[in-house]
Amino acid sequence: MRMKARATMVAMVPALLFAAVGCSSTNTPATGEAPDPKGSAGSAPAAPGAPAPSAAATASAAPKTGGSRLERSALAQGDLPGYQVSVQGRNPNAPDGRPTADKKACQPLADVMRDAPDPSARETLSRTIGSQKQVGLAVSAAVSSYSESDAKALIARLKAAVAACGTGFSATIGKQTGAYREVRPADYRTGGDESVSWTMTAAAEGVSAQVHLVVVREGDTVVRLTALDVAGGQQKARVPQEVADKQLEKIRKVQQAG
């Protein structure tokens, strides 16, 4: 992928996928560094197709029980056998501000592609998920805290936007603009209180990538799951079911524990 095209595409995908958008099917992380098997904060994010950590590393990196409710709800290394889970902070090269959709009805879909699902999120924690199973598939999982009424309103807005924006839309942030084509509802099983799932093709500077998003509400917590094809558009992106199931399982356990 050309550097200019990649820079524009960066503005159109969640921050936690920035480092994964290298348009390469190699096993090398985008930073050029070996992945930290513990998936600790500040470690290099897992590249699509990166090898899973060894059993010993997984065992030594068991999820911690401390931290805030949201921190305990987020996926951690060791939660998903065959995957590497890494904390991913905001990309310093990403443009600031809120993306603006060219169609008002599609603004919720532009918002959800940024760090937080929308401006009403109180806090968001994001993870990159590298898989040994499917080279070229970049996956992310983000959990956000809301008031329950705001969480319900977000799902309603997204459902309405998916229904209204089938012909696509464009979004601009700073001086960068990207297009989203073929917005389509997608069947996807979740166990949350309510959910919405859709696919679309993100395009910028002549480069395109298939994206699958699943947004689930569980009480006052919202999960945003994203799968992005970074292997040149040769495969359909889909959030692995085991990732969604494990993420929602963790949230339920934390909520039940109080």
LUMLODREN-570469 format. One record per atom (N, C-alpha, C, CB): residue in one letter; y, z, x. Coordinates in pm, whole numbers, padded with zeros to 5 digits, always signed. Atoms other than C-alpha are relative to their C-alpha. Glycine has a CB too. Example, Ala and Ser with C-alpha at 12.3 -4.5 7.8 and 13.67 -1.06 7.14 Angstrom:
2
A-00119+00000+00089
A-00450+00780+01230
A+00120+00000+00090
A+00003+00125-00099
S-00119-00006-00082
S-00106+00714+01367
S+00109+00073-00077
S+00046-00142+00041
END
This chain:
258
M-00119+00000+00085
M+00000+00000+00000
M+00125+00000+00088
M+00001+00123-00096
R-00123+00003-00075
R+00346-00081+00132
R+00074+00132-00014
R+00089-00115-00046
M-00068-00129-00002
M+00559+00221+00228
M+00104+00012-00111
M+00066+00022+00136
K-00102-00006+00105
K+00843+00132-00011
K-00064+00017-00137
K+00087-00128+00002
A+00069-00012+00128
A+00602+00088-00300
A-00056+00139-00019
A-00112-00104-00011
R+00056-00135+00010
R+00435+00417-00222
R+00109+00102-00030
R-00073+00037+00128
A-00109-00094+00022
A+00769+00598-00211
A+00044+00000-00145
A+00118-00033+00090
T-00040+00007+00141
T+00858+00473-00558
T-00109+00059-00089
T+00029-00145-00040
M+00109-00055+00080
M+00514+00557-00696
M-00001+00152+00006
M-00133-00055+00048
V-00005-00145-00018
V+00558+00910-00557
V+00087+00065-00107
V+00053+00035+00138
A-00090-00056+00099
A+00843+00964-00801
A-00060+00002-00139
A+00128-00077-00002
M+00055+00018+00133
M+00620+00875-01092
M-00126+00081-00026
M-00029-00145-00021
V+00123-00077+00019
V+00326+01112-01039
V+00027+00146+00030
V-00113-00053+00090
P-00023-00142-00025
P+00292+01491-01034
P+00005+00033+00149
P-00108+00082-00067
A-00018-00036-00141
A+00392+01662-00710
A-00131+00029+00069
A+00090+00121+00011
L+00125-00036-00063
L+00041+01784-00651
L-00086-00119+00036
L-00077+00090-00090
L+00075+00119-00038
L-00082+01426-00621
L+00072-00079+00108
L-00023-00087-00120
F-00080+00079-00093
F+00191+01310-00381
F-00078-00033+00128
F+00128+00074+00036
A+00067+00023-00128
A-00010+01356-00063
A-00127-00082-00014
A-00032+00132+00065
A+00123+00075+00022
A-00315+01196-00220
A+00024-00149-00017
A-00072+00054-00121
V-00027+00140+00025
V-00139+00869-00296
V+00020-00072+00133
V+00124-00017-00091
G-00005+00069-00127
G-00224+00706+00033
G-00061-00138-00012
G-00071+00080+00107
C+00063+00130+00024
C-00399+00404-00123
C-00106-00029+00104
C+00105-00111+00000
S+00107+00017-00098
S-00690+00459+00113
S-00123+00068-00052
S+00038+00056+00138
S+00125-00060+00045
S-01054+00527+00040
S-00071+00069+00114
S-00091-00106-00061
T+00060-00071-00112
T-01111+00697+00374
T-00013+00146-00034
T+00081-00018+00127
N+00018-00143+00020
N-01206+01061+00409
N+00105+00081+00073
N-00138+00042+00045
T-00103-00070-00073
T-00886+01153+00592
T+00113+00041-00092
T+00054-00086+00113
P-00111-00043+00083
P-00622+01365+00416
P+00127-00074+00037
P+00021+00150+00013
A-00122+00077-00020
A-00279+01204+00375
A+00082+00052+00117
A+00084+00001-00124
T-00078-00056-00109
T-00130+01440+00633
T-00059-00034+00134
T+00010+00149-00014
G+00066+00031-00125
G-00378+01323+00894
G-00067+00120+00062
G+00098-00056+00097
E+00062-00121-00050
E-00506+01678+00938
E-00129+00028-00075
E+00096+00119-00013
A+00126-00037+00066
A-00848+01814+00862
A+00028+00099-00110
A-00100+00058+00102
P-00023-00093+00110
P-00866+01996+00528
P-00045+00140+00036
P-00072-00047-00126
D+00036-00140-00019
D-00872+02372+00537
D-00110+00033-00100
D+00124+00095-00020
P+00110-00024+00093
P-01211+02467+00389
P+00027+00112-00096
P-00124+00029+00074
K-00032-00110+00090
K-01056+02775+00235
K+00098-00041-00108
K+00056+00116+00077
G-00095+00046+00101
G-00802+02572+00040
G+00116+00093-00015
G-00068-00017-00132
S-00105-00099+00008
S-00533+02822+00126
S+00135-00064-00017
S-00001+00086+00123
A-00135+00051+00015
A-00163+02787+00053
A+00049-00050+00134
A+00095+00108-00056
G-00052+00057-00121
G+00000+02561+00303
G-00101-00086+00073
G+00047+00107+00090
S+00098+00085-00064
S-00323+02384+00393
S+00020-00143-00045
S-00142+00047-00032
A-00010+00140+00038
A-00349+02008+00386
A-00080-00024-00126
A-00049-00091+00112
P+00073+00025+00123
P-00447+01885+00039
P-00119-00091+00027
P+00091-00062-00104
A+00119+00082-00018
A-00787+01726+00000
A+00028-00143-00037
A-00116+00054-00083
A-00013+00141+00032
A-00791+01350+00012
A-00108-00040-00096
A-00005-00086+00127
P+00105+00048+00087
P-00981+01155-00251
P-00124-00034+00082
P+00047-00123-00080
G+00122+00027-00071
G-01341+01145-00140
G-00022+00090+00120
G-00003-00140+00044
A+00017-00088-00114
A-01293+01425+00113
A-00128+00079-00013
A+00119+00095+00012
P+00126-00074+00006
P-01615+01606+00205
P+00022+00139-00058
P-00062+00011+00138
A-00008-00135+00055
A-01680+01926+00016
A-00025+00098+00113
A-00102+00021-00116
P+00023-00099-00104
P-01673+02247+00225
P-00145+00042+00002
P+00090+00120-00021
S+00137-00046-00014
S-01995+02391+00352
S-00026+00118-00091
S-00031+00037+00144
A+00036-00114+00085
A-02183+02654+00153
A+00056+00128+00057
A-00152+00011-00015
A-00052-00123-00062
A-02077+02916+00406
A+00149+00014-00024
A-00030+00000+00151
A-00144-00006+00022
A-01711+02823+00374
A+00031+00033-00144
A+00066-00132+00039
T-00022-00028+00142
T-01735+02825-00004
T-00024+00146-00031
T-00091-00087-00086
A+00033-00140+00027
A-01898+03166-00006
A+00108+00093+00053
A-00135+00036+00063
S-00100-00088-00059
S-01630+03309+00223
S+00136-00014-00065
S+00013-00029+00147
A-00129+00026+00063
A-01350+03170+00006
A-00005+00029-00149
A+00044-00145+00024
A+00012-00036+00141
A-01436+03340-00322
A+00137+00030-00057
A-00094+00121-00018
P-00131-00022+00061
P-01141+03353-00568
P+00036+00148+00001
P+00001-00053-00143
K-00046-00138+00001
K-00931+03666-00541
K+00022+00049-00143
K+00130+00014+00081
T-00015-00057+00134
T-00904+03901-00835
T+00141+00052-00023
T-00101+00112-00021
G-00136-00050+00015
G-00546+04012-00768
G+00095-00110-00044
G+00049+00060+00130
G-00100+00099+00036
G-00221+03835-00847
G+00035+00004-00147
G-00047-00138+00036
S-00044+00005+00139
S-00046+03750-01171
S-00108-00063-00088
S+00131-00079-00012
R+00095+00060+00094
R-00228+03636-01482
R-00013-00149+00024
R+00043+00027-00144
L+00005+00144-00021
L-00134+03275-01411
L-00073-00031+00131
L+00142-00060+00001
E+00068+00022-00127
E-00250+03301-01049
E-00151+00017-00013
E+00053+00096+00105
R+00143-00022+00021
R-00585+03437-01161
R-00062-00108-00088
R-00024+00136-00063
S+00049+00106+00087
S-00611+03153-01413
S-00018-00133+00073
S+00095-00018-00116
A+00004+00128-00071
A-00559+02873-01160
A-00131-00016+00076
A+00119-00011+00098
L+00122+00028-00075
L-00856+02705-00996
L+00017+00039+00146
L-00038-00148-00012
A-00001-00039-00140
A-00949+02827-00648
A-00122-00058+00070
A+00003+00154+00015
Q+00114+00049-00075
Q-01177+02714-00371
Q-00124+00085-00030
Q+00031+00001+00152
G+00122-00070+00037
G-01536+02802-00462
G-00030-00006-00148
G+00009+00142+00043
D+00022+00009+00145
D-01488+02750-00836
D-00083-00122-00038
D+00133-00005-00072
L+00062+00127+00038
L-01621+02394-00834
L-00087-00051+00115
L+00107-00104-00038
P+00088+00054-00103
P-01926+02309-00621
P+00016-00151+00011
P-00147+00036-00029
G-00017+00143-00020
G-01883+01966-00466
G+00144-00045+00002
G-00072-00073-00105
Y-00143+00032-00002
Y-01503+01982-00481
Y+00072+00093+00097
Y+00061+00011-00141
Q-00089-00085-00079
Q-01233+02111-00251
Q+00129+00020-00077
Q+00027-00062+00140
V-00120-00035+00075
V-00949+02292-00426
V+00105+00050+00097
V-00031+00107-00110
S-00108-00038-00091
S-00616+02323-00244
S+00127+00028-00077
S+00024-00109+00104
V-00133-00027+00055
V-00282+02478-00330
V+00092-00111+00047
V+00054+00140+00043
Q-00094+00106-00038
Q-00015+02210-00337
Q+00139+00034-00047
Q-00044-00135-00058
G-00139-00026+00033
G+00354+02285-00323
G+00075-00130-00026
G+00067+00078+00110
R-00082+00118+00029
R+00638+02050-00403
R+00019-00083+00126
R+00136+00042-00058
N-00022+00091-00112
N+00667+01745-00180
N+00149-00002+00033
N-00051-00142-00034
P-00142-00002-00035
P+00996+01778+00013
P+00067-00136-00008
P+00017+00055+00138
N-00057+00134+00009
N+01042+01400-00003
N+00014-00050-00143
N-00085-00097+00078
A-00008+00042+00139
A+01018+01389-00381
A+00144+00012-00051
A-00095+00084-00088
P-00137-00006+00053
P+01342+01316-00569
P+00017+00119-00094
P+00035-00129-00072
D-00031-00112+00088
D+01510+01602-00752
D+00040-00050-00137
D+00112+00087+00060
G-00047+00032+00133
G+01589+01610-01119
G-00110-00036-00096
G+00096-00111+00008
R+00092+00032+00109
R+01430+01520-01446
R-00003-00151-00022
R+00042+00072-00131
P+00007+00144+00026
P+01302+01166-01506
P+00056-00033-00138
P-00146-00051+00013
T-00057+00044+00128
T+01475+00974-01785
T-00076-00124-00049
T+00152-00030+00013
A+00073+00113+00058
A+01266+00747-02010
A+00098-00094-00067
A-00107+00049-00102
D-00088+00098+00064
D+01419+00426-02138
D-00012+00002-00151
D-00031-00139+00052
K+00018-00016+00144
K+01285+00511-02484
K-00007+00150-00031
K-00129-00075-00051
K-00008-00142+00030
K+01372+00849-02634
K-00134+00056-00044
K+00104+00026-00107
A+00129-00047+00051
A+01034+00876-02807
A-00100+00025+00112
A-00057-00101-00099
C+00094-00010-00112
C+00861+00847-02468
C+00040+00105+00103
C-00013-00134+00068
Q-00046-00098-00097
Q+01059+01121-02289
Q-00106+00108+00031
Q+00126+00067-00051
P+00104-00100-00033
P+00775+01378-02326
P-00104-00052+00099
P-00070+00045-00127
L+00098+00056-00091
L+00543+01140-02139
L+00058-00014+00141
L-00048-00137-00051
A-00066+00003-00131
A+00797+01100-01857
A+00006+00140+00059
A+00142-00060-00012
D-00010-00138-00046
D+00846+01476-01836
D-00132+00052+00056
D+00046+00090-00112
V+00128-00058-00036
V+00476+01554-01812
V-00050-00051+00135
V-00102-00030-00107
M+00041+00053-00129
M+00444+01344-01495
M+00065+00073+00118
M+00032-00145+00007
R-00066-00073-00107
R+00661+01586-01297
R-00074+00131+00031
R+00146+00029-00038
D+00066-00122-00044
D+00586+01928-01144
D-00050+00085-00118
D+00094+00082+00086
A+00035-00077+00119
A+00589+02115-01477
A-00012-00096-00118
A+00107+00111-00029
P+00018+00091+00113
P+00475+01961-01807
P+00127-00033-00077
P-00099+00058-00095
D-00129+00026+00063
D+00823+01997-01954
D+00094+00115+00034
D-00014-00017-00156
P-00097-00101-00041
P+01144+02202-01910
P-00021+00139-00060
P+00136-00047-00035
S+00018-00131+00062
S+01026+02484-02138
S-00110+00084+00067
S-00033-00017-00145
A+00102-00077-00073
A+00747+02590-01898
A+00067+00113+00077
A-00080-00092+00097
R-00055-00114-00071
R+00815+02937-01760
R-00041+00001+00147
R-00043+00129-00067
E+00053+00003-00136
E+00598+02898-01451
E-00117-00098+00004
E-00045+00142+00047
T+00110+00095-00016
T+00357+02634-01322
T-00062+00015+00137
T+00049-00145-00022
L+00075-00001-00126
L+00087+02655-01054
L-00089-00123+00003
L-00084+00132+00015
S+00072+00126-00008
S-00072+02333-00931
S-00104+00000+00111
S+00098-00114+00021
R+00108+00013-00097
R-00390+02245-00745
R-00039-00147+00016
R-00122+00085-00042
T+00063+00130-00022
T-00521+01927-00584
T-00150+00023+00012
T+00057-00071+00128
I+00146-00015+00002
I-00894+01868-00620
I-00062-00124+00062
I-00053+00023-00146
G+00066+00110-00068
G-01083+01653-00374
G-00148-00002-00034
G+00020+00010+00151
S+00139+00013+00041
S-01423+01521-00479
S-00081-00079+00100
S-00009-00065-00137
Q+00093+00071-00086
Q-01719+01416-00270
Q-00070-00110-00079
Q-00102+00098+00060
K+00079+00085+00088
K-01855+01228-00570
K+00062-00136-00026
K-00022+00069-00129
Q-00066+00123+00042
Q-01595+00963-00644
Q+00116-00034+00092
Q+00049+00012-00146
V-00103+00038-00096
V-01402+00808-00358
V+00111-00077-00072
V-00061-00085+00113
G-00114+00070+00059
G-01052+00695-00457
G+00056+00066-00124
G-00039-00138-00033
L-00049-00071+00118
L-01010+00940-00746
L+00071+00127+00043
L-00115+00032-00099
A-00078-00120-00029
A-00729+01193-00697
A+00014+00080-00129
A+00141-00037+00058
V-00002-00085+00120
V-00747+01485-00941
V+00092+00119+00024
V-00143+00049-00036
S-00084-00119-00007
S-00502+01765-01014
S-00022+00085-00123
S+00148-00038+00014
A+00006-00093+00113
A-00504+02072-01234
A+00120+00093+00012
A-00135+00081-00003
A-00115-00089+00000
A-00189+02263-01327
A-00008+00091-00121
A+00133-00080-00001
V-00006-00095+00112
V-00158+02576-01539
V+00145+00048-00013
V-00099+00121+00021
S-00139-00039+00025
S+00173+02669-01700
S+00004+00108-00106
S+00084-00121-00044
S-00020-00105+00101
S+00289+02976-01889
S+00116-00040-00091
S+00027+00138+00067
Y-00098+00033+00103
Y+00488+02932-02212
Y+00008+00116-00099
Y-00038-00133-00073
S+00013-00075+00124
S+00583+03117-02522
S-00099-00081-00083
S+00142+00021-00074
E+00101+00075+00075
E+00310+03027-02769
E+00063-00108-00088
E-00083+00095-00086
S-00066+00100+00084
S+00557+02846-02995
S+00041-00122+00082
S+00124+00062-00069
D-00037+00112-00087
D+00682+02634-02704
D-00123-00081+00041
D+00075+00050+00124
A+00124+00069-00037
A+00324+02554-02603
A-00048-00090-00114
A-00110+00101+00038
K+00039+00079+00116
K+00243+02436-02955
K+00092-00121-00017
K+00003+00086-00127
A-00097+00109+00016
A+00563+02228-02966
A-00024-00109+00104
A+00145+00055+00012
L+00029+00099-00104
L+00471+02059-02636
L-00114-00092-00041
L-00033+00070+00132
I+00115+00082+00041
I+00133+01942-02767
I+00040-00095-00112
I-00118+00089-00045
A-00044+00085+00111
A+00296+01812-03085
A+00087-00116+00050
A+00079+00084-00103
R-00086+00105-00055
R+00559+01619-02886
R-00082-00105+00075
R+00106+00060+00094
L+00082+00094-00076
L+00296+01465-02659
L-00083-00089-00093
L-00092+00075+00096
K+00077+00080+00095
K+00080+01354-02952
K+00087-00106-00065
K-00063+00090-00108
A-00091+00096+00063
A+00379+01190-03117
A+00041-00109+00099
A+00126+00073-00053
A-00042+00097-00101
A+00484+01022-02791
A-00111-00100+00031
A+00042+00071+00127
V+00112+00090-00026
V+00137+00880-02724
V-00013-00102-00114
V-00133+00080+00015
A+00010+00089+00115
A+00133+00735-03076
A+00114-00102-00003
A+00001+00082-00129
A-00118+00087+00010
A+00482+00585-03037
A+00019-00094+00119
A+00122+00083-00015
C-00033+00070-00125
C+00465+00447-02683
C-00111-00090+00052
C+00034+00099+00105
G+00111+00084-00041
G+00162+00220-02680
G+00041-00123+00079
G-00076-00042-00119
T-00045+00119-00071
T+00365-00075-02557
T+00057+00032+00137
T+00104-00073-00081
G-00046-00041-00132
G+00481+00127-02257
G+00147+00038+00003
G-00025-00109+00097
F-00138-00044-00020
F+00808+00257-02117
F+00026+00005+00150
F+00027+00139-00068
S-00034-00021-00140
S+00993+00302-01791
S+00071+00133+00014
S+00088-00116+00054
A-00065-00128-00025
A+01125+00619-01631
A+00073-00008+00133
A-00103+00117+00000
T-00083+00005-00119
T+01400+00664-01375
T+00033+00142+00046
T+00128-00080-00025
I-00042-00127-00058
I+01464+00955-01141
I+00072-00032+00130
I-00123+00097+00024
G-00081+00040-00114
G+01741+00927-00886
G+00023-00151-00005
G-00067+00040+00133
K-00014+00145-00006
K+01745+00564-00776
K-00134-00070-00013
K+00068-00042+00130
Q+00135+00056+00008
Q+01374+00512-00835
Q-00044-00015-00144
Q-00098+00088+00077
T+00048+00028+00136
T+01222+00355-01145
T-00144-00046+00006
T+00089-00106-00070
G+00139+00044+00012
G+00860+00314-01243
G-00030-00033-00145
G-00097+00109+00051
A+00038+00041+00136
A+00690+00160-01543
A-00137+00055-00034
A+00002-00153-00013
Y+00129-00044+00052
Y+00406+00293-01755
Y-00042-00098-00109
Y+00007+00148-00056
R+00048+00102+00095
R+00203+00031-01938
R-00128+00047-00067
R-00022-00135+00071
E+00128-00020+00068
E-00082+00034-02187
E-00031+00149-00023
E-00113-00064+00081
V+00022-00141+00034
V-00044+00392-02310
V-00099+00006-00116
V+00136+00072-00037
R+00106+00001+00100
R-00365+00459-02502
R-00060+00140-00018
R-00110-00100+00040
P+00071-00127+00021
P-00515+00769-02666
P-00141-00011+00059
P-00007+00036-00153
A+00134+00000-00060
A-00841+00869-02495
A-00080+00116-00055
A+00008+00008+00155
D+00088-00107+00046
D-01132+01064-02635
D-00037+00088+00118
D-00127-00057-00069
Y+00037-00092-00107
Y-01194+01374-02429
Y-00030+00136-00063
Y+00114+00011+00107
R+00042-00127+00058
R-01379+01693-02514
R+00060+00116+00077
R-00153+00010-00001
T-00048-00125-00061
T-01206+02024-02447
T-00032+00114-00096
T+00154-00006+00031
G+00028-00115+00084
G-01265+02374-02574
G+00124+00082-00030
G-00103+00087+00065
G-00123-00074+00022
G-00899+02473-02603
G+00039+00008-00147
G+00111-00061+00078
D-00050-00011+00137
D-00698+02556-02914
D+00041-00137-00054
D+00119+00097-00006
E-00036+00138+00036
E-00562+02199-02920
E+00027-00078+00128
E+00125-00003-00096
S-00017+00081-00120
S-00532+01910-02682
S+00043-00142-00035
S-00129-00003+00083
V-00033+00142+00012
V-00411+01555-02627
V-00041-00067+00130
V+00153-00022-00031
S+00047+00072-00118
S-00554+01295-02389
S+00039-00147-00012
S-00154+00014+00017
W-00035+00141+00004
W-00436+00948-02293
W-00013-00062+00139
W+00144-00019-00054
T+00002+00075-00124
T-00456+00680-02027
T+00120-00093+00002
T-00133-00080+00016
M-00107+00098-00015
M-00189+00449-01890
M-00005-00054+00141
M+00140+00063-00032
T-00009+00058-00133
T-00112+00229-01592
T+00141+00021+00052
T-00037-00152-00002
A-00129-00022-00064
A+00170+00341-01363
A+00024-00111+00100
A+00007+00140+00069
A-00030+00112-00089
A+00344+00059-01176
A+00138+00017+00061
A-00009-00133-00075
A-00128-00005-00071
A+00618+00052-00914
A-00007-00090+00121
A+00036+00145+00041
E-00009+00088-00116
E+00724-00206-00656
E-00122-00091+00013
E+00017+00082+00127
G+00113+00091-00003
G+00437-00434-00752
G-00134+00064+00022
G+00022-00099+00105
V+00126-00073-00018
V+00173-00164-00705
V-00029+00078-00127
V+00007+00095+00124
S+00035-00071+00123
S-00016-00014-00999
S-00118+00093+00024
S-00033-00099-00112
A+00110-00096-00008
A-00254+00275-01052
A-00033+00049-00141
A+00036+00120+00092
Q+00043-00051+00129
Q-00456+00387-01352
Q+00006+00153+00002
Q-00143-00049-00034
V-00017-00145+00012
V-00385+00740-01472
V-00064+00049-00129
V+00151+00038+00005
H+00054-00066+00119
H-00571+00968-01713
H+00057+00141-00003
H-00157+00001+00000
L-00055-00135+00015
L-00403+01282-01845
L-00064+00071-00118
L+00152-00006-00018
V+00050-00087+00106
V-00540+01568-02051
V+00088+00125+00001
V-00153+00036+00020
V-00082-00120+00011
V-00309+01844-02174
V-00060+00087-00109
V+00151-00035-00032
V+00071-00091+00090
V-00470+02147-02337
V+00079+00128-00016
V-00141+00030+00052
R-00060-00132+00025
R-00322+02456-02500
R-00109+00102-00026
R+00098-00005-00120
E+00087-00114+00024
E-00512+02783-02480
E+00091+00120-00018
E-00105+00022+00118
G-00097-00106+00025
G-00293+03042-02649
G+00137-00040+00049
G-00044+00130+00066
D-00132+00030-00055
D+00034+03055-02455
D-00008-00065+00138
D+00084+00127+00008
T+00020+00067-00128
T-00112+02878-02151
T-00030-00147-00023
T-00114+00067+00081
V+00023+00144+00010
V-00101+02501-02104
V-00064-00049+00129
V+00133-00076-00029
V+00067+00064-00113
V-00337+02310-01875
V+00034-00148-00001
V-00155+00022-00006
R-00020+00145-00014
R-00240+01966-01748
R-00096-00049+00108
R+00150-00034+00037
L+00098+00058-00091
L-00523+01770-01588
L+00033-00147+00018
L-00146+00019-00052
T-00038+00138-00030
T-00449+01441-01416
T-00100-00062+00095
T+00141-00006+00058
A+00085+00076-00091
A-00673+01180-01258
A+00071-00132+00029
A-00143-00024-00060
L-00073+00119-00042
L-00520+00895-01061
L-00089-00083+00092
L+00132+00037+00072
D+00078+00090-00084
D-00700+00594-00916
D+00088-00048+00115
D-00054-00120-00082
V-00077+00042-00116
V-00568+00544-00563
V-00078-00100+00085
V+00041+00121+00085
A+00084+00095-00075
A-00833+00290-00462
A+00032-00144-00038
A-00147+00029-00026
G-00040+00138+00027
G-00637-00017-00564
G-00026-00046-00142
G-00070-00090+00092
G+00016+00037+00140
G-00697-00007-00938
G-00136-00058-00034
G+00103-00097-00037
Q+00131+00058+00023
Q-01064-00099-00912
Q-00088+00083-00093
Q-00070-00020+00130
Q+00080-00083+00087
Q-01192+00189-01121
Q+00089+00067-00105
Q-00078+00106+00081
K-00074-00070+00104
K-01088+00363-01441
K+00005+00148+00034
K-00064-00022-00139
A-00017-00141-00031
A-00945+00705-01371
A-00041+00085-00120
A+00145+00031+00042
R+00038-00093+00105
R-01096+00990-01570
R-00015+00139+00059
R-00132-00045-00069
V+00012-00139-00044
V-01065+01366-01535
V-00146+00043-00010
V+00092+00094-00084
P+00140-00044+00007
P-01412+01498-01443
P-00015+00114-00101
P-00050+00045+00139
Q+00019-00100+00104
Q-01549+01704-01732
Q-00018+00140+00057
Q-00118-00036-00086
E+00024-00133-00056
E-01660+01987-01505
E+00128+00067+00048
E-00099-00009+00115
V-00128-00058-00040
V-01305+02032-01379
V+00071+00061-00120
V+00090-00107+00066
A-00063-00051+00122
A-01167+02071-01731
A-00073+00124-00051
A+00002-00108-00108
D+00077-00113+00051
D-01450+02303-01835
D+00023+00126+00082
D-00149-00034-00002
K-00018-00117-00086
K-01410+02534-01535
K+00141+00056-00011
K-00030-00037+00146
Q-00136-00048+00012
Q-01033+02549-01566
Q+00021+00080-00128
Q+00097-00116+00006
L-00016-00071+00126
L-01046+02648-01932
L-00083+00129-00003
L-00040-00090-00117
E+00082-00121-00009
E-01326+02897-01862
E+00076+00111+00072
E-00133-00031+00072
K-00077-00100-00074
K-01107+03075-01606
K+00114+00057-00084
K+00055-00060+00129
I-00112-00046+00082
I-00813+03091-01844
I-00048+00097-00107
I+00072-00119-00065
R+00053-00087+00105
R-01025+03241-02122
R-00039+00137+00056
R-00122-00066-00067
K+00044-00126-00059
K-01172+03505-01893
K+00119+00089+00033
K-00083-00026+00126
V-00120-00076-00034
V-00826+03610-01773
V+00067+00052-00126
V+00099-00086+00081
Q-00063-00043+00125
Q-00689+03622-02127
Q-00080+00112-00066
Q+00013-00118-00096
Q+00085-00105+00059
Q-00985+03831-02246
Q+00010+00130+00077
Q-00145-00046-00004
A-00012-00119-00082
A-00940+04070-01954
A+00133+00070-00022
A-00016-00034+00146
G-00130-00057+00031
G-00579+04122-02058
G+00092+00010+00120
G-00017+00135-00060
END
